[in-house]
Amino acid sequence: MMKDSGSKRDPRQRLGDKLYGLILEKILSGELRVGDRLPSEHEISRMHDISRPVVREALLRLRADGLITAHQGRGTFVTHQPEVRMKTFDDAHNVAFYLRAQELRAVLEGDAARLAALRRSRAQLKAIESAHHTFNALVQKKEATAEADLAFHMSIAEASGNELYVSVLESILEPVQGFMRLALNLTRTGTQQRSLLVMAEHEAIVQAIAKQDAEQARVAMLYHLGQARGRLVGLSQDQPADSV
């Protein structure tokens, strides 16, 4: 039986997450291969006894994550298979919940980084740099934790000068830390280049905040969160971009 990591979530969202996970599991296992056509919305609805709006929502999110593509008049096809080792670290149906939280983080943390660049004190900058160095040291030893990653992101939210950024981030800790644990496990067991990319993305955020370049801080944070999301579903390559 699959674990339910969000018992307080809306029932429809839980159903959508479960269906997302069921399809993702079939893709990871190879039961659905790249190029295979998915059943229609009606067929999926009937097979799983789920309403079509929930089916449509789950398929839209799978499309947004680059796993399937819809072609008008032809149907919906699998276009990407994430790293199979993902399922050794977490239940597939939790991934949808984590990725929805990541969408909120982009809005929240992008702006928090912008404000941190404008408002941070010297002491707050030191706290950000300390959290950054602690996380890097753990990454280099392949011992990075979600707690260390969260401490870095939380230090930036605290430096925004608006305690509500911290409060909102704390309110979604369950999926945020779930995402971080899964992403860090994939990084820890992946290539060295992957670890270097994570550290470089954090470094770009720190440098922008240190220089008090608000727009660059926002862009650097959005880039990092986007790349983290892409790495989770296997869409981001383990190579540096030309620029942030």
Secondary structure, 3 states (H helix, E strand, C coil): CCCCCCCCCCHHHHHHHHHHHHHHHHHHHCCCCCCCECCCHHHHHHHHCCCHHHHHHHHHHHHHCCCEEEECCCEEEECCCCCHHHHHCCCHHHHHHHHHHHHHHHHHHHHHHHHHHHHCCHHHHHHHHHHHHHHHHHHHCCCCCHHHHHHHHHHHHHHCCCHHHHHHHHHCHHHHHHHHHHHHHHHHCCCHHHHHHHHHHHHHHHHHHHCCCHHHHHHHHHHHHHHHHHHHCCCCCCCCCCCC
